[in-house]
Amino acid sequence: METLDDTDIQILRILQKNAKLTTKELAEKVHLTPTPVFERLKRLERQDYIKRYTAILNPEKLGQGLLVFCKVKLTQINHEIADVFMRRIQRIPEVTECYNTSGQYDYLLKVRARDMKAYQEFVINKLGTIEHVGAIESTFVMSEVKQDYGINI
């Protein structure tokens, strides 16, 4: 793994705030010409420091205002059961993030839904149909206090 210099880190910090900048605009911010900045970007992408570029959408404007953290406990767990669960979760669009966790529950899901009724349908018709799901605990978000997609570097 190659080490990042101060300019690489500066580029990553700037992109976390606004990935829509052109190479020229980014070059001005880091006091370089566009060509070396372009080459650095390609290297950072190739080395997987930059995984992808994406737009952060407003879920309320798009009718997905209910945010739920859903903890899932499987009745038993082994490689095959975990693999089936993860493959099924990958195909459920309401699940925007899924983490395998330690502790009382096996997985933590971040779920977006239109409203409580839509979430209930998700639990019954999607999550509830996955074999070996033993327990589900839902935590409903009342307000988002901080939402920062960046990494502190």
C-alpha positions in Angstrom: 0.0 0.0 0.0 1.3 3.4 -1.0 1.3 6.2 1.5 -0.7 9.3 0.9 1.0 12.7 1.0 -0.5 15.9 2.2 -1.9 16.8 -1.2 -3.6 13.4 -1.6 -5.2 13.9 1.8 -6.3 17.4 0.9 -7.8 16.2 -2.4 -9.8 13.5 -0.5 -11.0 16.0 2.1 -12.2 18.4 -0.6 -13.9 15.6 -2.6 -15.8 14.4 0.5 -17.4 17.9 0.7 -18.0 18.3 -3.0 -17.3 15.5 -5.4 -18.9 17.5 -8.2 -15.8 19.8 -8.6 -14.1 19.7 -12.0 -10.5 18.7 -12.1 -9.6 22.3 -12.8 -11.5 23.6 -9.7 -9.9 20.9 -7.6 -6.5 21.8 -8.9 -7.0 25.5 -7.9 -7.9 24.4 -4.4 -4.8 22.3 -3.9 -2.5 24.8 -5.8 -1.6 22.5 -8.7 -2.2 22.3 -12.4 -5.1 20.1 -13.6 -2.8 17.3 -15.1 -1.1 16.2 -11.9 -4.5 16.4 -10.0 -6.1 14.3 -12.7 -3.3 11.7 -12.4 -3.6 11.7 -8.6 -7.4 11.2 -8.8 -6.9 8.2 -11.1 -4.3 6.7 -8.8 -6.6 7.2 -5.7 -9.4 5.6 -7.6 -7.2 2.7 -8.8 -5.9 2.1 -5.3 -9.5 2.1 -4.0 -9.1 5.1 -1.7 -12.0 6.5 -3.7 -14.6 3.8 -4.0 -17.2 5.8 -6.1 -18.8 9.1 -6.6 -22.5 9.5 -5.6 -25.2 12.1 -5.0 -26.8 12.3 -1.6 -30.5 12.5 -2.1 -33.2 14.0 0.2 -35.3 11.0 1.3 -38.2 13.1 2.5 -38.5 14.8 -0.9 -38.6 11.4 -2.5 -41.2 9.9 -0.2 -38.8 7.9 2.0 -38.9 10.0 5.1 -39.0 7.1 7.7 -35.6 6.0 8.8 -35.4 2.8 10.9 -32.4 1.0 12.4 -33.4 -2.7 12.4 -31.5 -5.2 14.5 -31.8 -8.8 13.3 -31.0 -12.0 15.2 -30.8 -15.3 13.3 -32.0 -18.5 14.9 -28.7 -20.1 14.1 -25.7 -19.0 12.2 -23.2 -20.7 10.0 -21.5 -19.8 6.7 -24.4 -21.0 4.5 -27.1 -19.3 6.6 -25.2 -16.1 6.8 -24.5 -16.2 3.0 -28.2 -16.7 2.2 -29.2 -13.9 4.5 -26.7 -11.5 3.0 -27.7 -12.3 -0.6 -31.4 -11.7 0.2 -30.7 -8.4 2.0 -28.7 -7.2 -1.1 -31.8 -7.5 -3.2 -34.1 -5.5 -0.8 -34.1 -1.9 -1.9 -35.5 -0.6 1.4 -32.3 -1.7 3.1 -29.7 1.0 2.3 -27.0 -0.3 4.6 -26.3 -3.7 6.3 -23.7 -4.5 8.9 -22.7 -7.8 10.5 -22.3 -7.0 14.2 -21.2 -8.6 17.4 -23.4 -8.7 20.5 -27.0 -9.7 21.0 -27.9 -9.2 17.3 -26.2 -10.5 14.2 -27.0 -7.7 11.8 -27.8 -4.0 11.8 -29.9 -2.8 8.9 -30.5 0.8 7.9 -34.0 0.9 6.3 -35.8 3.7 4.5 -39.6 3.6 4.1 -42.4 5.9 3.1 -44.2 5.6 6.5 -44.9 3.2 9.3 -47.3 1.1 7.2 -44.7 0.6 4.5 -42.2 -0.4 7.1 -44.6 -2.9 8.5 -45.1 -4.4 5.0 -41.3 -4.5 4.7 -41.0 -6.5 7.9 -43.8 -8.9 7.1 -43.4 -9.4 3.4 -39.6 -9.1 2.9 -37.6 -9.5 6.1 -40.0 -11.9 7.6 -39.7 -14.3 4.6 -36.0 -14.8 5.1 -35.4 -18.2 6.6 -33.6 -18.3 10.0 -34.6 -14.7 11.0 -35.4 -15.2 14.7 -35.8 -11.8 16.2 -36.1 -8.2 14.9 -35.8 -5.0 17.0 -36.7 -1.7 15.3 -35.5 1.7 16.4 -37.3 4.6 14.7 -35.4 7.8 14.1 -37.3 10.9 15.2 -34.7 13.3 13.8 -31.3 13.2 12.3 -28.9 15.2 14.4 -25.8 14.7 12.4 -25.3 13.1 9.0 -21.8 13.2 7.7 -20.7 10.7 5.0 -17.1 11.7 5.2 -14.2 10.0 7.0 -12.1 12.0 9.4 -8.6 12.0 7.7 
